[in-house]
């Protein structure tokens, strides 16, 4: 919903009832992840995408109808032998899309959600997408770290679902959860979709060199909030790193430890160490490798890597901790320029997140669109 949130709120505040379709589950090679949305406003304007073009035409008609009739629909789109080129995903994937009418009446908490997202405050929206009682369908629960707003239909369901949503919100994950009709944890009959709007994941780039500017640009492009940090004030300037959200002059290991102590680092954080100097990178990696992060990569030659690993062992890091380090940094793309190297680093971050192998797809018999590794068991 994030990509359509502003347009959705504008339409609702103008008194419209909007048809909103959200991907709530994907199977096989679906092109967009769970949480992708498309809305159709009262004037017939479509915003957003759920499939990159495969089913948008059919969804447009369905969303228009749902907005008019006021009844939510859970629709599956996919390939079958009889309709491979009818309404379906020509990529071979399957996805469930929940289409709901959204208005000030059906979703009075929408403005509060938009304020939280705009401010970067963590918030999750829970939507009932299946239930034996049609009156529950489309009901929302807005969950924040300090509590929840709205109701799914009963106090028991609200508390059970909000408790489970807290963990998903902390991880920034979107997924479906199954319960009994009244929120029973061991039951079935009610299915809800949890859309987590966590703050942007962070990319910390250490070492204010020309490669850092290119890596910062790639990080921003991928949706990270980018920080460039270096102890040398003459190099760590906003003028040299205009794309970075912040440029910090501080010893790298001190800055990282302070961010960890402040709770500003989480398991989605990625770190690129480009310092090329043991007095900076070894103390920094001592801190980074002892914490659960999404990615820690360090630049340097293979000779530098061997020497760095030995220093880290001498500092007391275990082999399990050292195994978290991606060094030399990046995938084997034959990169030479800072920009090409930044693409290589970004590719490795993406590969590690989704479990891709980095090979050429034309030579591999594997799925094109991977599921997040944390969700692989739930597909």
SEVEXDREN-485470 format. One record per residue (C-alpha): x, y, z; residue in one letter. Coordinates in pm, whole numbers, plus 50000, padded with zeros to 5 digits. Layout:
N
XYZa/...
***
This chain:
379
500005000050000x/502945023250055x/503275032749688x/499615043249660x/499115056750012x/499195093849930x/496765090649638x/494555067549842x/494365092050131x/493695121649899x/490785103149738x/489295091850070x/489595126550222x/487785139949915x/484845117550008x/485455090149752x/485125052649787x/488195036949627x/488735001549501x/492044989149643x/493684956549535x/496594943049743x/498734912349678x/498354891249992x/500084859049881x/502374848149599x/503364813949467x/505964803349214x/507224831848993x/504804860049073x/506274893448958x/505364915349259x/505714907549629x/503004905949893x/501984941449981x/502054955249627x/498874975049561x/496794991349291x/493895015249350x/491135028249126x/489525060849237x/486005073449173x/487135090748854x/488525058448710x/492185067548764x/494455037948840x/497545041649060x/500075014749140x/500654979549011x/500284943849134x/501784924248846x/503704946848612x/500914945348353x/499724909048343x/496424912848529x/496004950348578x/493194952148322x/491114925648499x/491914940148839x/490854974748721x/487384961448637x/487144942048963x/488304971449178x/485784994049008x/483014969049078x/484064963949441x/484085001349504x/480605004249359x/479064974049536x/480964977649863x/481764940549898x/485404928549934x/486684900349713x/489694876949743x/490724868949385x/493374844649266x/495274851548944x/497484825548781x/498164801948496x/496054771548414x/496214748948109x/493004763747974x/493774800748026x/497494805347980x/496974837147782x/493604847447919x/493534866648248x/496554853648432x/500274856548492x/502164847348177x/505274843548394x/503744812048542x/503174826248888x/500124826649111x/499014854649338x/496064861649564x/494784897349553x/492384911149813x/490204938249664x/488334960649907x/486314992849908x/488215019550100x/486445050450232x/486325071750544x/483655047650669x/485455014650599x/488915026350707x/488685056050948x/492255049451071x/493805055550726x/494875091350800x/496645080151118x/498465052950922x/499585078350662x/500925101350934x/502935072951087x/504385062450751x/505275098350662x/507025103050997x/508905070250964x/507185055551269x/506595017751260x/502975008151194x/501224977451055x/497804973450895x/496004940450951x/493124932250715x/490674903250739x/490774886450397x/488904853850477x/486224846850739x/483074825550762x/481134856850863x/481154881050566x/480704910350806x/484314905650922x/485814908150571x/487824939750509x/487984950150874x/491264966050979x/493454966751286x/496234992651299x/499104980251513x/501895001551659x/504584992651912x/502485009352183x/499114993452100x/496424991451832x/493505010451679x/490324996851524x/488924961851554x/488754929951350x/485484919551511x/486164908151867x/488414916752159x/489944881952158x/490864883951790x/492244919051827x/494654909652106x/495784876751952x/496474892051612x/498084923751746x/500484903151959x/501604883151656x/501814914051438x/504314930651672x/506984905751570x/506274910151200x/506394947851238x/509794946251408x/511114926451111x/509334947550849x/507584916850704x/504324913250511x/502544879850538x/499244862050599x/498284846250932x/495604820251004x/493334818751311x/490044804651424x/486944825851357x/487304843851691x/491094846451689x/491804811351823x/495484804551762x/495014767551687x/491934771751475x/491264780051113x/488644799550924x/489974834950960x/492904846250751x/494414880850788x/497024899450587x/499644919450776x/501244948650590x/504184962350787x/505304998150736x/508584997650921x/511045026650885x/513325024550582x/516074998750623x/519495014350668x/522675012450464x/525835023750642x/528775031050413x/532095035150592x/534945052350411x/534425085350227x/536035074749898x/534835076849539x/533455041349558x/531325052149856x/529505078249647x/528535051649393x/527495026849664x/525405053749834x/523625060449505x/522835023449461x/521625021049820x/519285050549778x/517975035349453x/517195002849637x/515215021449905x/517735022950190x/518265052850416x/521935058550349x/524565070850594x/528185077450493x/530635078150784x/534335086550798x/536615100351066x/538205124950820x/536175156950805x/537875169050489x/536435139350295x/533135133050475x/531115162150338x/527575165050205x/528925180749887x/530805148649805x/527835126349891x/524685145149788x/522585113449760x/523285102250118x/520605109650375x/523315118750623x/527085122550630x/528765116850967x/532265126251082x/533205100751348x/535385070451399x/533425042451226x/533395017451514x/532315044351762x/529485055651538x/528235020151476x/528345011051845x/526465042851935x/523785034851675x/523434999551809x/523165012352167x/520485037052056x/518425009251893x/518835025051549x/520254993351389x/518164962451316x/518394929451128x/517624946850797x/520674969450816x/523414965350554x/526994977050600x/529664983550337x/533184988450473x/535265006550213x/537965021450437x/540995001350315x/542705008950646x/543094983450930x/542925010051201x/539405018351079x/537994985850941x/539174960451200x/537594978051505x/534504984651295x/534134948451185x/534654936851544x/531454955451630x/529494947151313x/530134909751303x/528994904951662x/525484917151579x/522654903651367x/522714924051045x/521424916850697x/524794921550531x/528364931250617x/530794935150328x/534374947650325x/536364959950027x/539934949149961x/542154925649768x/542414888849854x/545704896250029x/544004923550232x/541194899250312x/543564872750448x/545384898150665x/542104913050787x/540704878950883x/543824871251084x/543534904351272x/539874897051345x/540734862551480x/543354878451701x/540644902351824x/538664872151943x/535984867951676x/534694832551630x/534574814251298x/530764817151299x/531074854851338x/533714856951065x/531454836950832x/529054866550829x/531594887850645x/531324891850267x/534924898150165x/536144905849911x/532914925349873x/530444920949586x/529584895549317x/531904885449035x/530754908848757x/534214918748635x/533644953648777x/536334980248745x/534855015148788x/533285027849113x/529865026348951x/530324990548830x/531684980249168x/528664995849337x/526374975049115x/528364944149216x/527904952449586x/524204959849542x/523794927049354x/525364907849641x/523064924949893x/520024915449682x/521294879949634x/521844875250007x/518414889150089x/516474866849851x/518734836349828x/519734840749463x/522964825449337x/524144853849113x/524504832448801x/523074839448455x/519424829248442x/519794816348087x/522134789548223x/520034780548527x/516814761248578x/515644780748883x/512764803848967x/513214840048861x/511424856349156x/512584842849492x/510644845249818x/512384860650121x/514404833950298x/512474840250620x/509194832950441x/510314803350230x/508774777550463x/505374794550452x/504864795450077x/
***
